Amino acid sequence: MLGNSFAASGAIEATAALLALRESALPPTINLDERDPECDLDYVAGTAARQRKLRVVALNNANLAGAHAALVLGQV
């Protein structure tokens, strides 16, 4: 959705995850027009978020230089 934002990508992703927690909403998967019938994952297709009570979100981040990080955020 935002392209490669290089060093800011982790902060942008964490902000989106915190907003999802605060709003109790799963953001949509952009550019998903047609689901693969052989893939049984529950994607949020379209442009509208799906309301869902969230307690924990996990983020996995990788950059072009090969660095990887994981962050788990949650509510109490």
Distance bins in CASP14 RR format, pairs under 12 A and 6 or more apart:
PFRMAT RR
TARGET T0000
AUTHOR 0000-0000-0000
RMODE 2
METHOD distances of the structure
MODEL  1
1 9 0 0 0 0 0 1 0 0 0 0 0
1 12 0 0 0 0 1 0 0 0 0 0 0
1 13 0 0 0 0 0 1 0 0 0 0 0
1 16 0 0 0 0 1 0 0 0 0 0 0
1 27 0 0 0 0 1 0 0 0 0 0 0
1 28 0 0 0 0 1 0 0 0 0 0 0
1 29 0 0 0 0 1 0 0 0 0 0 0
1 30 1 0 1 0 0 0 0 0 0 0 0
1 31 0 0 0 0 1 0 0 0 0 0 0
1 32 0 0 0 0 0 1 0 0 0 0 0
1 47 0 0 0 0 0 1 0 0 0 0 0
2 8 0 0 0 0 1 0 0 0 0 0 0
2 9 1 0 0 1 0 0 0 0 0 0 0
2 10 0 0 0 0 0 1 0 0 0 0 0
2 11 0 0 0 0 0 1 0 0 0 0 0
2 12 1 0 0 1 0 0 0 0 0 0 0
2 13 0 0 0 0 1 0 0 0 0 0 0
2 15 0 0 0 0 0 1 0 0 0 0 0
2 16 0 0 0 0 1 0 0 0 0 0 0
2 30 0 0 0 0 1 0 0 0 0 0 0
3 9 0 0 0 0 1 0 0 0 0 0 0
3 12 0 0 0 0 1 0 0 0 0 0 0
3 13 0 0 0 0 0 1 0 0 0 0 0
3 30 0 0 0 0 0 1 0 0 0 0 0
3 31 0 0 0 0 0 1 0 0 0 0 0
3 64 0 0 0 0 0 1 0 0 0 0 0
4 10 0 0 0 0 0 1 0 0 0 0 0
4 12 0 0 0 0 0 1 0 0 0 0 0
4 62 0 0 0 0 0 1 0 0 0 0 0
4 63 0 0 0 0 1 0 0 0 0 0 0
4 64 1 0 0 1 0 0 0 0 0 0 0
4 65 0 0 0 0 0 1 0 0 0 0 0
5 11 0 0 0 0 1 0 0 0 0 0 0
5 12 1 0 1 0 0 0 0 0 0 0 0
5 13 0 0 0 0 1 0 0 0 0 0 0
5 15 0 0 0 0 0 1 0 0 0 0 0
5 16 0 0 0 0 0 1 0 0 0 0 0
5 61 0 0 0 0 0 1 0 0 0 0 0
5 63 0 0 0 0 0 1 0 0 0 0 0
5 64 0 0 0 0 0 1 0 0 0 0 0
6 12 0 0 0 0 0 1 0 0 0 0 0
6 61 0 0 0 0 0 1 0 0 0 0 0
6 63 1 0 0 1 0 0 0 0 0 0 0
6 64 1 0 0 1 0 0 0 0 0 0 0
6 65 0 0 0 0 1 0 0 0 0 0 0
6 67 0 0 0 0 0 1 0 0 0 0 0
7 61 0 0 0 0 0 1 0 0 0 0 0
7 63 0 0 0 0 1 0 0 0 0 0 0
7 64 0 0 0 0 0 1 0 0 0 0 0
7 65 0 0 0 0 0 1 0 0 0 0 0
7 67 0 0 0 0 0 1 0 0 0 0 0
8 14 0 0 0 0 0 1 0 0 0 0 0
8 15 0 0 0 0 1 0 0 0 0 0 0
8 61 0 0 0 0 0 1 0 0 0 0 0
8 63 0 0 0 0 0 1 0 0 0 0 0
9 15 0 0 0 0 0 1 0 0 0 0 0
9 16 0 0 0 0 0 1 0 0 0 0 0
9 59 0 0 0 0 0 1 0 0 0 0 0
9 60 0 0 0 0 0 1 0 0 0 0 0
9 61 1 0 0 1 0 0 0 0 0 0 0
9 62 0 0 0 0 1 0 0 0 0 0 0
9 63 1 0 0 1 0 0 0 0 0 0 0
9 64 0 0 0 0 1 0 0 0 0 0 0
9 67 0 0 0 0 0 1 0 0 0 0 0
9 69 0 0 0 0 0 1 0 0 0 0 0
10 16 0 0 0 0 1 0 0 0 0 0 0
10 17 0 0 0 0 1 0 0 0 0 0 0
10 18 0 0 0 0 0 1 0 0 0 0 0
10 59 1 0 0 1 0 0 0 0 0 0 0
10 60 0 0 0 0 0 1 0 0 0 0 0
10 61 1 0 1 0 0 0 0 0 0 0 0
10 62 0 0 0 0 0 1 0 0 0 0 0
10 63 0 0 0 0 1 0 0 0 0 0 0
10 67 0 0 0 0 0 1 0 0 0 0 0
10 68 0 0 0 0 0 1 0 0 0 0 0
10 69 1 0 0 1 0 0 0 0 0 0 0
10 70 0 0 0 0 0 1 0 0 0 0 0
10 71 0 0 0 0 1 0 0 0 0 0 0
11 17 0 0 0 0 0 1 0 0 0 0 0
11 18 0 0 0 0 0 1 0 0 0 0 0
11 59 0 0 0 0 0 1 0 0 0 0 0
11 61 0 0 0 0 0 1 0 0 0 0 0
11 69 0 0 0 0 0 1 0 0 0 0 0
11 71 0 0 0 0 0 1 0 0 0 0 0
12 18 0 0 0 0 0 1 0 0 0 0 0
12 19 0 0 0 0 0 1 0 0 0 0 0
12 59 0 0 0 0 0 1 0 0 0 0 0
12 61 0 0 0 0 0 1 0 0 0 0 0
13 19 0 0 0 0 0 1 0 0 0 0 0
13 20 0 0 0 0 0 1 0 0 0 0 0
13 27 0 0 0 0 0 1 0 0 0 0 0
13 57 0 0 0 0 1 0 0 0 0 0 0
13 58 0 0 0 0 0 1 0 0 0 0 0
13 59 1 0 1 0 0 0 0 0 0 0 0
13 60 0 0 0 0 1 0 0 0 0 0 0
13 61 1 0 0 1 0 0 0 0 0 0 0
13 62 0 0 0 0 0 1 0 0 0 0 0
13 63 0 0 0 0 0 1 0 0 0 0 0
13 69 0 0 0 0 0 1 0 0 0 0 0
13 70 0 0 0 0 0 1 0 0 0 0 0
13 71 0 0 0 0 1 0 0 0 0 0 0
13 73 0 0 0 0 0 1 0 0 0 0 0
14 20 0 0 0 0 0 1 0 0 0 0 0
14 21 0 0 0 0 0 1 0 0 0 0 0
14 57 0 0 0 0 1 0 0 0 0 0 0
14 58 0 0 0 0 0 1 0 0 0 0 0
14 59 1 0 0 1 0 0 0 0 0 0 0
14 60 0 0 0 0 0 1 0 0 0 0 0
14 61 0 0 0 0 1 0 0 0 0 0 0
14 69 0 0 0 0 0 1 0 0 0 0 0
14 70 0 0 0 0 0 1 0 0 0 0 0
14 71 1 0 0 1 0 0 0 0 0 0 0
14 72 0 0 0 0 0 1 0 0 0 0 0
14 73 1 0 0 1 0 0 0 0 0 0 0
14 74 0 0 0 0 0 1 0 0 0 0 0
15 21 0 0 0 0 0 1 0 0 0 0 0
15 22 0 0 0 0 0 1 0 0 0 0 0
15 27 0 0 0 0 0 1 0 0 0 0 0
15 57 0 0 0 0 0 1 0 0 0 0 0
15 59 0 0 0 0 0 1 0 0 0 0 0
15 71 0 0 0 0 0 1 0 0 0 0 0
15 73 0 0 0 0 0 1 0 0 0 0 0
16 22 0 0 0 0 0 1 0 0 0 0 0
16 23 0 0 0 0 0 1 0 0 0 0 0
16 25 0 0 0 0 0 1 0 0 0 0 0
16 26 0 0 0 0 0 1 0 0 0 0 0
16 27 1 0 0 1 0 0 0 0 0 0 0
16 28 0 0 0 0 0 1 0 0 0 0 0
16 30 0 0 0 0 0 1 0 0 0 0 0
16 49 0 0 0 0 0 1 0 0 0 0 0
16 57 0 0 0 0 1 0 0 0 0 0 0
16 59 0 0 0 0 1 0 0 0 0 0 0
16 61 0 0 0 0 0 1 0 0 0 0 0
16 71 0 0 0 0 0 1 0 0 0 0 0
16 73 0 0 0 0 0 1 0 0 0 0 0
17 23 0 0 0 0 0 1 0 0 0 0 0
17 25 0 0 0 0 0 1 0 0 0 0 0
17 26 0 0 0 0 0 1 0 0 0 0 0
17 27 0 0 0 0 1 0 0 0 0 0 0
17 54 0 0 0 0 1 0 0 0 0 0 0
17 56 0 0 0 0 1 0 0 0 0 0 0
17 57 1 0 1 0 0 0 0 0 0 0 0
17 58 0 0 0 0 1 0 0 0 0 0 0
17 59 1 0 1 0 0 0 0 0 0 0 0
17 60 0 0 0 0 0 1 0 0 0 0 0
17 61 0 0 0 0 0 1 0 0 0 0 0
17 71 0 0 0 0 1 0 0 0 0 0 0
17 72 0 0 0 0 1 0 0 0 0 0 0
17 73 1 0 1 0 0 0 0 0 0 0 0
17 74 0 0 0 0 1 0 0 0 0 0 0
17 75 0 0 0 0 0 1 0 0 0 0 0
18 25 0 0 0 0 0 1 0 0 0 0 0
18 27 0 0 0 0 0 1 0 0 0 0 0
18 54 0 0 0 0 0 1 0 0 0 0 0
18 57 0 0 0 0 1 0 0 0 0 0 0
18 59 0 0 0 0 0 1 0 0 0 0 0
18 71 0 0 0 0 0 1 0 0 0 0 0
18 73 1 0 0 1 0 0 0 0 0 0 0
18 74 0 0 0 0 1 0 0 0 0 0 0
18 75 0 0 0 0 1 0 0 0 0 0 0
19 25 0 0 0 0 1 0 0 0 0 0 0
19 26 0 0 0 0 0 1 0 0 0 0 0
19 27 0 0 0 0 1 0 0 0 0 0 0
19 49 0 0 0 0 1 0 0 0 0 0 0
19 54 0 0 0 0 0 1 0 0 0 0 0
19 57 0 0 0 0 0 1 0 0 0 0 0
19 73 0 0 0 0 0 1 0 0 0 0 0
20 26 1 0 0 1 0 0 0 0 0 0 0
20 27 1 0 1 0 0 0 0 0 0 0 0
20 28 0 0 0 0 0 1 0 0 0 0 0
20 44 0 0 0 0 0 1 0 0 0 0 0
20 49 1 0 0 1 0 0 0 0 0 0 0
20 50 0 0 0 0 0 1 0 0 0 0 0
20 51 0 0 0 0 0 1 0 0 0 0 0
20 52 0 0 0 0 1 0 0 0 0 0 0
20 53 0 0 0 0 0 1 0 0 0 0 0
20 54 1 0 0 1 0 0 0 0 0 0 0
20 55 0 0 0 0 0 1 0 0 0 0 0
20 56 0 0 0 0 0 1 0 0 0 0 0
20 57 1 0 0 1 0 0 0 0 0 0 0
20 58 0 0 0 0 0 1 0 0 0 0 0
20 59 0 0 0 0 0 1 0 0 0 0 0
20 73 0 0 0 0 1 0 0 0 0 0 0
20 74 0 0 0 0 0 1 0 0 0 0 0
20 75 0 0 0 0 0 1 0 0 0 0 0
21 27 0 0 0 0 0 1 0 0 0 0 0
21 52 0 0 0 0 0 1 0 0 0 0 0
21 53 0 0 0 0 1 0 0 0 0 0 0
21 54 1 0 1 0 0 0 0 0 0 0 0
21 55 0 0 0 0 1 0 0 0 0 0 0
21 56 0 0 0 0 1 0 0 0 0 0 0
21 57 1 0 0 1 0 0 0 0 0 0 0
21 58 0 0 0 0 0 1 0 0 0 0 0
21 59 0 0 0 0 0 1 0 0 0 0 0
21 72 0 0 0 0 0 1 0 0 0 0 0
21 73 1 0 0 1 0 0 0 0 0 0 0
21 74 1 0 0 1 0 0 0 0 0 0 0
21 75 1 0 1 0 0 0 0 0 0 0 0
21 76 0 0 0 0 0 1 0 0 0 0 0
22 53 0 0 0 0 0 1 0 0 0 0 0
22 54 0 0 0 0 1 0 0 0 0 0 0
22 57 0 0 0 0 0 1 0 0 0 0 0
22 73 0 0 0 0 0 1 0 0 0 0 0
22 74 0 0 0 0 0 1 0 0 0 0 0
22 75 0 0 0 0 1 0 0 0 0 0 0
23 49 1 0 0 1 0 0 0 0 0 0 0
23 50 0 0 0 0 0 1 0 0 0 0 0
23 51 0 0 0 0 1 0 0 0 0 0 0
23 52 0 0 0 0 0 1 0 0 0 0 0
23 53 0 0 0 0 0 1 0 0 0 0 0
23 54 0 0 0 0 1 0 0 0 0 0 0
23 57 0 0 0 0 0 1 0 0 0 0 0
23 75 0 0 0 0 0 1 0 0 0 0 0
24 49 0 0 0 0 1 0 0 0 0 0 0
24 50 0 0 0 0 1 0 0 0 0 0 0
24 51 1 0 0 1 0 0 0 0 0 0 0
24 52 1 0 0 1 0 0 0 0 0 0 0
24 53 1 0 1 0 0 0 0 0 0 0 0
24 54 1 0 1 0 0 0 0 0 0 0 0
24 55 0 0 0 0 1 0 0 0 0 0 0
24 57 0 0 0 0 0 1 0 0 0 0 0
24 75 0 0 0 0 1 0 0 0 0 0 0
25 44 0 0 0 0 1 0 0 0 0 0 0
25 48 0 0 0 0 1 0 0 0 0 0 0
25 49 1 1 0 0 0 0 0 0 0 0 0
25 50 1 0 0 1 0 0 0 0 0 0 0
25 51 1 0 1 0 0 0 0 0 0 0 0
25 52 1 0 0 1 0 0 0 0 0 0 0
25 53 0 0 0 0 1 0 0 0 0 0 0
25 54 1 0 0 1 0 0 0 0 0 0 0
25 57 0 0 0 0 0 1 0 0 0 0 0
26 42 0 0 0 0 1 0 0 0 0 0 0
26 43 0 0 0 0 1 0 0 0 0 0 0
26 44 1 0 1 0 0 0 0 0 0 0 0
26 45 0 0 0 0 0 1 0 0 0 0 0
26 46 0 0 0 0 0 1 0 0 0 0 0
26 48 0 0 0 0 0 1 0 0 0 0 0
26 49 1 0 1 0 0 0 0 0 0 0 0
26 50 1 0 1 0 0 0 0 0 0 0 0
26 51 0 0 0 0 1 0 0 0 0 0 0
26 52 1 0 1 0 0 0 0 0 0 0 0
26 53 0 0 0 0 0 1 0 0 0 0 0
26 54 1 0 0 1 0 0 0 0 0 0 0
26 57 0 0 0 0 1 0 0 0 0 0 0
27 43 0 0 0 0 0 1 0 0 0 0 0
27 44 1 0 0 1 0 0 0 0 0 0 0
27 45 0 0 0 0 0 1 0 0 0 0 0
27 46 0 0 0 0 0 1 0 0 0 0 0
27 47 0 0 0 0 0 1 0 0 0 0 0
27 48 0 0 0 0 1 0 0 0 0 0 0
27 49 1 0 1 0 0 0 0 0 0 0 0
27 50 0 0 0 0 1 0 0 0 0 0 0
27 51 0 0 0 0 0 1 0 0 0 0 0
27 52 0 0 0 0 0 1 0 0 0 0 0
27 54 0 0 0 0 0 1 0 0 0 0 0
27 57 0 0 0 0 0 1 0 0 0 0 0
28 43 0 0 0 0 1 0 0 0 0 0 0
28 44 1 0 1 0 0 0 0 0 0 0 0
28 45 1 0 0 1 0 0 0 0 0 0 0
28 46 1 0 1 0 0 0 0 0 0 0 0
28 47 1 0 1 0 0 0 0 0 0 0 0
28 48 1 0 0 1 0 0 0 0 0 0 0
28 49 1 0 0 1 0 0 0 0 0 0 0
28 50 1 0 0 1 0 0 0 0 0 0 0
29 35 0 0 0 0 1 0 0 0 0 0 0
29 39 0 0 0 0 0 1 0 0 0 0 0
29 41 0 0 0 0 1 0 0 0 0 0 0
29 42 0 0 0 0 0 1 0 0 0 0 0
29 43 1 0 1 0 0 0 0 0 0 0 0
29 44 1 0 1 0 0 0 0 0 0 0 0
29 45 1 0 0 1 0 0 0 0 0 0 0
29 46 1 0 0 1 0 0 0 0 0 0 0
29 47 0 0 0 0 0 1 0 0 0 0 0
29 48 0 0 0 0 0 1 0 0 0 0 0
29 49 0 0 0 0 0 1 0 0 0 0 0
29 50 0 0 0 0 0 1 0 0 0 0 0
30 43 0 0 0 0 0 1 0 0 0 0 0
30 44 0 0 0 0 0 1 0 0 0 0 0
30 45 0 0 0 0 1 0 0 0 0 0 0
30 46 0 0 0 0 1 0 0 0 0 0 0
30 47 0 0 0 0 1 0 0 0 0 0 0
30 48 0 0 0 0 0 1 0 0 0 0 0
30 49 0 0 0 0 0 1 0 0 0 0 0
31 43 0 0 0 0 0 1 0 0 0 0 0
31 45 0 0 0 0 1 0 0 0 0 0 0
31 46 0 0 0 0 1 0 0 0 0 0 0
31 47 0 0 0 0 0 1 0 0 0 0 0
32 39 0 0 0 0 0 1 0 0 0 0 0
32 41 0 0 0 0 0 1 0 0 0 0 0
32 42 0 0 0 0 0 1 0 0 0 0 0
32 43 1 0 1 0 0 0 0 0 0 0 0
32 44 0 0 0 0 1 0 0 0 0 0 0
32 45 1 0 1 0 0 0 0 0 0 0 0
32 46 1 0 0 1 0 0 0 0 0 0 0
32 47 0 0 0 0 0 1 0 0 0 0 0
33 43 0 0 0 0 0 1 0 0 0 0 0
33 45 1 0 0 1 0 0 0 0 0 0 0
33 46 1 0 0 1 0 0 0 0 0 0 0
33 47 0 0 0 0 0 1 0 0 0 0 0
34 43 0 0 0 0 0 1 0 0 0 0 0
34 45 0 0 0 0 1 0 0 0 0 0 0
34 46 0 0 0 0 0 1 0 0 0 0 0
35 41 0 0 0 0 1 0 0 0 0 0 0
35 42 0 0 0 0 1 0 0 0 0 0 0
35 43 1 0 0 1 0 0 0 0 0 0 0
35 44 0 0 0 0 0 1 0 0 0 0 0
35 45 1 0 0 1 0 0 0 0 0 0 0
35 46 0 0 0 0 0 1 0 0 0 0 0
36 43 0 0 0 0 1 0 0 0 0 0 0
36 45 0 0 0 0 0 1 0 0 0 0 0
39 45 0 0 0 0 0 1 0 0 0 0 0
42 50 0 0 0 0 1 0 0 0 0 0 0
42 52 0 0 0 0 0 1 0 0 0 0 0
43 50 0 0 0 0 1 0 0 0 0 0 0
44 50 1 0 1 0 0 0 0 0 0 0 0
44 51 0 0 0 0 0 1 0 0 0 0 0
44 52 0 0 0 0 1 0 0 0 0 0 0
53 75 0 0 0 0 1 0 0 0 0 0 0
54 73 0 0 0 0 1 0 0 0 0 0 0
54 74 0 0 0 0 1 0 0 0 0 0 0
54 75 1 0 0 1 0 0 0 0 0 0 0
55 72 0 0 0 0 0 1 0 0 0 0 0
55 73 0 0 0 0 1 0 0 0 0 0 0
55 74 1 0 0 1 0 0 0 0 0 0 0
55 75 1 0 1 0 0 0 0 0 0 0 0
55 76 0 0 0 0 1 0 0 0 0 0 0
56 71 0 0 0 0 0 1 0 0 0 0 0
56 72 1 0 0 1 0 0 0 0 0 0 0
56 73 1 0 0 1 0 0 0 0 0 0 0
56 74 1 0 1 0 0 0 0 0 0 0 0
56 75 1 0 0 1 0 0 0 0 0 0 0
56 76 0 0 0 0 0 1 0 0 0 0 0
57 70 0 0 0 0 0 1 0 0 0 0 0
57 71 0 0 0 0 1 0 0 0 0 0 0
57 72 1 0 0 1 0 0 0 0 0 0 0
57 73 1 0 1 0 0 0 0 0 0 0 0
57 74 1 0 0 1 0 0 0 0 0 0 0
57 75 0 0 0 0 1 0 0 0 0 0 0
58 69 0 0 0 0 0 1 0 0 0 0 0
58 70 1 0 0 1 0 0 0 0 0 0 0
58 71 1 0 0 1 0 0 0 0 0 0 0
58 72 1 0 1 0 0 0 0 0 0 0 0
58 73 0 0 0 0 1 0 0 0 0 0 0
58 74 0 0 0 0 1 0 0 0 0 0 0
59 68 0 0 0 0 0 1 0 0 0 0 0
59 69 0 0 0 0 1 0 0 0 0 0 0
59 70 1 0 0 1 0 0 0 0 0 0 0
59 71 1 0 1 0 0 0 0 0 0 0 0
59 72 1 0 0 1 0 0 0 0 0 0 0
59 73 1 0 0 1 0 0 0 0 0 0 0
59 74 0 0 0 0 0 1 0 0 0 0 0
60 67 0 0 0 0 0 1 0 0 0 0 0
60 68 1 0 0 1 0 0 0 0 0 0 0
60 69 1 0 0 1 0 0 0 0 0 0 0
60 70 1 0 1 0 0 0 0 0 0 0 0
60 71 0 0 0 0 1 0 0 0 0 0 0
60 72 0 0 0 0 0 1 0 0 0 0 0
61 67 0 0 0 0 1 0 0 0 0 0 0
61 68 1 0 0 1 0 0 0 0 0 0 0
61 69 1 0 1 0 0 0 0 0 0 0 0
61 70 1 0 0 1 0 0 0 0 0 0 0
61 71 1 0 0 1 0 0 0 0 0 0 0
62 68 1 0 1 0 0 0 0 0 0 0 0
62 69 1 0 0 1 0 0 0 0 0 0 0
62 70 0 0 0 0 1 0 0 0 0 0 0
63 69 0 0 0 0 1 0 0 0 0 0 0
END
